[in-house]
Structures are given as C-alpha cells and as structure tokens.
Amino acid sequence: MTEGALLNDRYQLLEQLGTGGMAYVYRARDVVLDRDVAIKVLRKDYSDNAEFQNQFRLEARSAANLSHPNIVTVHDFGFADGLLYIVMEHIPGKDLKQLIRERGRFSVKDGIPLMVQACAGIGYAHRAGLVHCDIKPHNMLVSKDMRLKVTDFGIARALASFTPNERTDVVWGSPLYFAPEQAAGESPTPASDVYSLGVVMYELLSGTPPFTASTADELARLHISARPIPIREYIPDIPVMLEEIIMKVLSKEPSARYRTADQLGRVLQKFGTLPVPQPEPVAPVSPSVITLKPDVAERLVPQGRTQPPQLEPEPVQYYQPEQYTPPPMPQPVYTAPAESAAEEIDWVSVGLGLLAVIFVGGLIPFWLWVYLTYFPPGR
C-alpha cells in the first residue's frame, strides 16, 4: 500500500507513521465518518495465511470490545486487496520508546503516573479475559497531555496461531520484554503481562532494559535464568521501596509476581501517594549585639560619640498553663474479716425464717378444721 491509496473504498491513506516486522502503520482518513484514524496493515506473508486470518478476526473482534481510557479503541478490521488491516483511533503523540530515547530516562515523579495508566488499561483487559502477550514501550502511545494508551491487543495471540516451522522471532513478541514462561514456549498468562510491565518500568526509570543481548536466544536465556541488576545500582536516588516492587515484578516464577496488572497498578498508586518527608525546621539566628570595650568607649567620648546604650533584652513572656491537679483517686475499701462466727449471723434472715415457720404452722390447724367440717369422723 502507498500513501494516497484508498483502502476498501473507505480509508484514505495520508502518511506512513511507522513500520515493523509484521505491519505498516498509516494515518488515514475515514471518508465515511470524516475522521482521522490509524490503520495497521499487515504484511503480505501474514495476510496470506488462512489460519492466521481466522485467528486475527477472532482477536480483533475481542479487542474491539475493549472500551477503556487507557486502551486504543479498535474501530474496524477487515481484508482488502489481499491484505489484513485493523483500524484504530488516531492518537497524536509519540510511543513510549521514542520518549525514552529522547529523555534518556524518566524521573519517578513523571514515570510512575505513566505506569499506573498502563496498568489500568491492561488490567481492564485482564478482567475481560484477554492477555496482551506483547507488552513493550512501542505499544504504549503517549499523547501531548501525557495520557497513555496501550495498543495492539490480540495481534500477538493471532501470530501464535502459526505452525512451529512458520514462526519467527516476531511470533513471540519482543525478546527484550517477554516473560520467562514465554521465552520457554509456555502459554502466557496475566502474570506474563505483569512481568513485561516490570521490564518497561525498569527501562523507563533507568534508561536501559534489565537484560540486553545480541541474539533472541541469549535474551531468552537471560529472562529464564539471570537475575536483573538492582535498579538502584544504576539510579541510586530511586526509593528502596520502588526497587523492591520492581524486583518482585521481575520474579522468574509467575506466582511470585502480582497476579494481574490491576494489583500492580494499585501498589504503584499507593507508592505515588506516600508523604514526602519534610526538612526539619531551622531555628532562627538571633541578631548579634556589639559591645565596645571600655578603652574604646573612652576615646569616643571626646569626639562627641558615646558608646551605644546596652539594651536589656525584653523578658520573654512565656505562657504558663494552669497547673492541673488530678482529682484524688478513690481509695479501695477493704472489709476486715469477721472476728467470730456470731458476727457473721444475719439476724434479719433468721427473723424472716421464723415468721415463715409460724405462718405455715398456723395454716395446719386451719386446714385440719376444714377437713373435719366436711368429713366428720364416724360418717
């Protein structure tokens, strides 16, 4: 495809924005809806593969269902002129890789908010059941107002549909950023995306990825078995807590990392809101008082000058708080044990008991009289 061509009788290709191992990216004009869009046109060798076409449509349809402020929206996809293409919203700005190359590295203050946005977008996809599989700074677009959006959802998974003898280095994403389990040929999980986010964060804050090598095989070996250099050896002013987060994310075992991008994002968000230690206040320095020696003062008197009067410092009035006298604590009252058994007798209870006996005893003759009245003896 060339600039100026009309793709599928709808998309006018205006300019080429970039190219990669699998596709060309164009800024185009949707002549039907009259808006600018970005179109990724896949290379001929990918577009001609029938298995890849079917898988690409499935993944593109899933990606089109994602609607999040930190994910590039997919508008359309299709097959025209023998080429597969996917239409996305156009984001004026640069990808994160370009910004890292321009700046060298980002400060913690500027870099962490970008990573929180990336985690928010990828975490939303994880909740929808999608794994990106190819997270790298090239797939993170940053607008002029520093809004980050993740792109290329599903394309890496579609590439995995190739048979083993057709795979290339591109099939498994970018070797600089993939997780150890991806390097070993295992199926990626949300924890794999978390690892790739850790690699991006490492590069964002230090200016270099944790592993570099001349070949993809060597990079795969490093991801699987090598321990990354702690980032504070490159940038000593990075907080220790942030270094611990990065090292946890770069764990070889997926279960040792954060399970999803949402979890990592929440940790980074809390980290960004930690209070900044304030410098201790410095006590004000009192002005110096100049005192002339007596002999110098005497020499100044004939010339009409006198020694400056010595000002007595004004007494400082200190606020004296009223003396607070706590109320007397009640003293515990202890009861001495009874000296004899007689003192322990409760005479009130004894009296009541006697009255009860007399009352009950008086009722016996009464009931006896009633009985004899109705049942006299001899009848």
Beta strands, then each sheet from edge to edge (+ up, - down):
strand 1: 6-7
strand 2: 11-19
strand 3: 23-30
strand 4: 35-42
strand 5: 74-80
strand 6: 83-89
strand 7: 93-95
strand 8: 140-143
strand 9: 148-150
sheet 1: 1+ 2- 3+ 4- 6+ 5-
sheet 2: 7+ 8- 9+
end
